[in-house]
Amino acid sequence: MIQNFDPKKMSNVVVADVDYKDYPDFSDAWIEEADYDGRELTVEELDWISDNHPDIMAELIYNSLL
C-alpha cells in the first residue's frame, strides 16, 4: 500500500495496548497513529504496516517501551 516503504520515514508513532504481562509477544499492541514522510497515516495504511511488516511492528512496540 505504501510504495517503497521505508520505516525510517516514520515519526510520531503512538503504540496502544502494550501489556507488559504479554512480553515478549505484545500480541494486543497496535499502532494508534503515526506519520510517514511528513503526513499522517490512514487507518488502512497502519493496518497494512501491521499485516505486512511484523518485524517493524515489533521494533516500534519495543521502542515505545524505552
C-alpha positions as CSV (number, residue, x, y, z in Angstrom):
1,M,0.0,0.0,0.0
2,I,2.9,2.4,0.7
3,Q,5.2,2.4,-2.3
4,N,8.9,1.7,-1.4
5,F,8.0,1.6,2.3
6,D,10.9,2.8,4.5
7,P,10.4,2.6,8.2
8,K,13.0,5.3,8.8
9,K,10.4,7.8,7.4
10,M,8.0,7.0,10.2
11,S,7.7,9.5,13.1
12,N,5.3,10.4,15.9
13,V,4.4,6.8,16.4
14,V,1.9,6.1,19.1
15,V,1.5,2.5,20.2
16,A,-1.6,1.4,22.1
17,D,-2.5,-1.6,24.3
18,V,1.0,-2.6,25.3
19,D,0.5,-5.1,28.1
20,Y,3.8,-5.9,30.0
21,K,2.3,-9.3,31.0
22,D,2.3,-10.2,27.4
23,Y,6.0,-9.8,27.0
24,P,7.7,-10.7,24.6
25,D,4.8,-11.0,22.1
26,F,2.7,-7.9,22.9
27,S,0.0,-9.5,20.7
28,D,-2.6,-6.9,21.6
29,A,-0.5,-3.9,20.8
30,W,-1.2,-1.8,17.7
31,I,-0.1,1.4,16.2
32,E,-2.7,4.0,17.1
33,E,-1.2,6.8,15.0
34,A,1.9,7.7,13.1
35,D,3.3,10.0,10.4
36,Y,5.1,8.9,7.3
37,D,7.3,11.2,5.4
38,G,5.6,14.2,6.9
39,R,1.9,13.1,6.6
40,E,-0.4,11.3,8.9
41,L,-1.0,7.7,8.0
42,T,-4.6,6.4,7.5
43,V,-6.0,3.5,9.4
44,E,-5.7,1.4,6.3
45,E,-2.0,2.2,6.0
46,L,-1.4,1.5,9.7
47,D,-3.2,-1.9,9.2
48,W,-1.1,-2.6,6.1
49,I,2.1,-2.0,8.1
50,S,0.9,-4.2,10.8
51,D,-0.1,-7.0,8.5
52,N,2.9,-6.9,6.1
53,H,5.7,-5.8,8.4
54,P,5.5,-7.7,11.7
55,D,9.2,-7.1,12.3
56,I,8.8,-3.4,12.1
57,M,5.7,-3.6,14.4
58,A,7.8,-5.5,17.0
59,E,10.5,-2.8,16.8
60,L,8.0,0.0,17.2
61,I,6.4,-1.7,20.2
62,Y,9.8,-2.3,21.9
63,N,10.9,1.3,21.1
64,S,7.7,2.6,22.7
65,L,8.8,1.0,26.0
66,L,12.0,2.9,26.2
